[in-house]
């Protein structure tokens, strides 16, 4: 019974994520999620009393995956500057490849409960960048600075720079423009912290 309940919950989260990836939060009504998960709408509400709670679970799982990727980059060999550049570029590239999902998780208008979860997610991203900045400060690659404030600024800068290119209705960014945008974002972040 427990396994079936857990499997249903995971199935609901996967279905919601697919719908959000296809068209943002607006595509993921509870009725649409239920149909995509092969369950009744009433069953969805047994697992998630509100759409906001479902979206928060989808967001939390996606952020955990992104944090895991960033942690791998942050812990890799190489200079702090190279690791910072790789982390920012990886985040930007993945956001541009999954525009609808990224827009939903970064900027799509949504209720306050989900927005609060977004803010918590940004803090989690900032913690990864704080560690990178502290490494760079210790090695002399980065100037002495408040790592917590600088990390928050970096996360704010690269997420804000992506909002326009990932927004719905916007023109898809071609490979050359995408590469230029990713390079511009990462270079800005590096210039902001270098000694």
C-alpha positions as CSV (number, residue, x, y, z in Angstrom):
1,X,0.0,0.0,0.0
2,X,2.8,2.4,1.0
3,X,4.6,1.7,-2.3
4,X,1.5,2.3,-4.3
5,X,0.9,5.6,-2.6
6,X,4.5,6.7,-3.1
7,X,4.4,5.6,-6.8
8,X,1.2,7.6,-7.3
9,X,2.7,10.7,-5.7
10,X,5.8,10.4,-7.9
11,X,3.6,9.9,-10.9
12,X,1.7,13.1,-10.1
13,X,4.9,15.1,-9.7
14,X,6.3,13.8,-13.0
15,X,3.1,14.6,-14.8
16,X,3.0,18.1,-13.4
17,X,6.7,18.7,-14.3
18,X,6.0,17.5,-17.9
19,X,3.1,19.9,-18.2
20,X,5.1,22.8,-16.7
21,X,7.9,22.1,-19.1
22,X,5.5,22.2,-22.0
23,X,3.8,25.4,-21.1
24,X,4.6,26.8,-17.6
25,X,2.4,26.7,-14.5
26,X,-0.6,27.9,-16.5
27,X,-0.5,24.5,-18.4
28,X,-0.6,22.5,-15.2
29,X,-4.2,22.7,-14.0
30,X,-5.1,20.0,-11.5
31,X,-7.4,18.5,-14.2
32,X,-4.6,18.4,-16.7
33,X,-2.2,16.9,-14.1
34,X,-4.8,14.2,-13.2
35,X,-5.3,13.3,-16.9
36,X,-1.5,13.2,-17.5
37,X,-1.0,11.0,-14.4
38,X,-3.8,8.7,-15.3
39,X,-5.6,9.5,-12.0
40,X,-8.8,11.2,-11.0
41,X,-8.7,14.9,-10.0
42,X,-10.0,13.8,-6.6
43,X,-7.0,11.5,-6.2
44,X,-4.6,14.4,-7.0
45,X,-6.2,16.4,-4.2
46,X,-5.7,13.5,-1.7
47,X,-1.9,13.8,-2.3
48,X,-1.7,17.6,-2.8
49,X,-4.5,19.7,-1.1
50,X,-3.6,22.6,-3.3
51,X,-2.1,23.4,-6.7
52,X,0.5,25.5,-4.9
53,X,1.7,22.5,-2.8
54,X,2.1,20.4,-5.9
55,X,4.0,23.2,-7.7
56,X,6.3,23.6,-4.6
57,X,7.0,19.9,-4.7
58,X,7.9,20.0,-8.4
59,X,10.0,23.1,-7.8
60,X,11.8,21.6,-4.8
61,X,12.7,18.4,-6.7
62,X,13.9,20.4,-9.8
63,X,16.0,22.7,-7.6
64,X,17.5,19.7,-5.7
65,X,18.7,18.3,-9.1
66,X,20.1,21.6,-10.2
67,X,21.9,22.1,-6.8
68,X,23.4,18.6,-7.2
69,X,24.8,19.6,-10.6
70,X,26.2,22.9,-9.3
71,X,27.7,21.1,-6.3
72,X,29.6,18.7,-8.7
73,X,30.9,21.7,-10.6
74,X,31.8,23.6,-7.5
75,X,33.7,20.6,-6.1
76,X,35.6,19.8,-9.3
77,X,39.3,20.4,-9.7
78,X,40.3,23.8,-11.1
79,X,40.5,27.4,-10.1
80,X,37.6,29.0,-8.3
81,X,37.1,31.3,-11.3
82,X,36.8,28.4,-13.7
83,X,34.4,26.6,-11.4
84,X,32.3,29.8,-11.0
85,X,32.3,30.3,-14.8
86,X,31.3,26.6,-15.4
87,X,28.5,26.8,-12.7
88,X,27.0,30.0,-14.2
89,X,27.3,28.7,-17.7
90,X,25.7,25.4,-16.9
91,X,22.8,27.0,-15.2
92,X,22.2,29.4,-18.1
93,X,22.5,26.7,-20.7
94,X,20.1,24.4,-19.0
95,X,17.6,27.3,-18.5
96,X,17.8,28.2,-22.2
97,X,17.3,24.6,-23.2
98,X,14.2,24.2,-20.9
99,X,12.7,27.6,-21.3
100,X,9.2,27.0,-20.1
101,X,10.3,25.1,-17.0
102,X,13.0,27.7,-16.2
103,X,10.6,30.6,-16.7
104,X,8.1,28.9,-14.4
105,X,10.7,28.4,-11.7
106,X,12.3,31.9,-12.1
107,X,9.7,34.4,-13.0
108,X,6.2,33.2,-14.0
109,X,3.6,35.1,-12.0
110,X,2.2,32.7,-9.4
111,X,0.7,32.8,-5.9
112,X,2.7,33.9,-2.9
113,X,3.2,30.4,-1.5
114,X,5.1,29.3,-4.6
115,X,7.0,32.6,-4.8
116,X,8.2,32.0,-1.3
117,X,9.5,28.6,-2.3
118,X,11.3,30.3,-5.2
119,X,13.1,32.7,-2.8
120,X,14.2,29.7,-0.7
121,X,15.5,28.1,-3.8
122,X,17.6,31.1,-4.7
123,X,19.1,31.0,-1.2
124,X,20.1,27.4,-1.8
125,X,21.7,28.4,-5.1
126,X,23.5,31.3,-3.3
127,X,25.0,28.9,-0.8
128,X,26.8,27.0,-3.5
129,X,28.1,30.2,-4.9
130,X,29.2,31.4,-1.4
131,X,31.5,28.4,-1.1
132,X,33.0,29.1,-4.5
133,X,33.5,32.7,-3.6
134,X,35.2,31.8,-0.3
135,X,37.5,29.5,-2.2
136,X,38.4,32.3,-4.6
137,X,38.9,34.8,-1.8
138,X,41.3,32.4,0.0
139,X,43.2,31.7,-3.2
140,X,43.5,35.4,-4.0
141,X,41.5,35.0,-7.3
142,X,38.6,37.1,-6.0
143,X,38.8,40.3,-4.0
144,X,37.9,40.4,-0.3
145,X,34.2,40.7,-0.1
146,X,31.0,39.7,1.7
147,X,30.6,36.3,0.1
148,X,27.0,36.0,1.2
149,X,25.9,39.3,-0.4
150,X,28.1,38.7,-3.5
151,X,26.6,35.2,-4.0
152,X,23.1,36.6,-3.8
153,X,24.0,39.3,-6.4
154,X,25.4,36.6,-8.7
155,X,22.3,34.5,-8.5
156,X,20.1,37.6,-9.0
157,X,22.2,38.7,-12.0
158,X,22.2,35.5,-13.9
159,X,18.5,34.6,-13.2
160,X,17.4,38.2,-14.2
161,X,19.5,38.1,-17.4
162,X,17.7,34.9,-18.4
163,X,14.1,36.1,-17.8
164,X,13.7,37.8,-21.2
165,X,15.2,35.0,-23.3
166,X,13.1,32.3,-21.6
167,X,9.8,34.2,-21.3
168,X,6.9,32.7,-23.2
169,X,6.1,34.3,-26.5
170,X,9.7,35.4,-26.9
171,X,11.7,34.3,-29.9
172,X,13.8,31.2,-29.3
173,X,17.5,32.0,-28.9
174,X,19.6,30.5,-31.7
175,X,22.8,28.6,-30.9
176,X,25.2,31.5,-31.7
177,X,23.1,34.0,-29.8
178,X,22.7,31.5,-26.9
179,X,26.5,31.0,-26.7
180,X,27.1,34.8,-26.7
181,X,24.5,35.3,-24.0
182,X,25.9,32.6,-21.8
183,X,29.4,34.0,-22.2
184,X,28.2,37.5,-21.4
185,X,26.4,36.4,-18.3
186,X,29.4,34.4,-17.0
187,X,31.9,37.1,-17.8
188,X,29.8,39.7,-16.0
189,X,29.6,37.4,-12.9
190,X,33.4,36.9,-13.0
191,X,34.2,40.6,-13.4
192,X,32.0,41.3,-10.4
193,X,34.1,39.3,-8.0
194,X,37.6,39.2,-9.4
195,X,40.5,40.9,-7.7
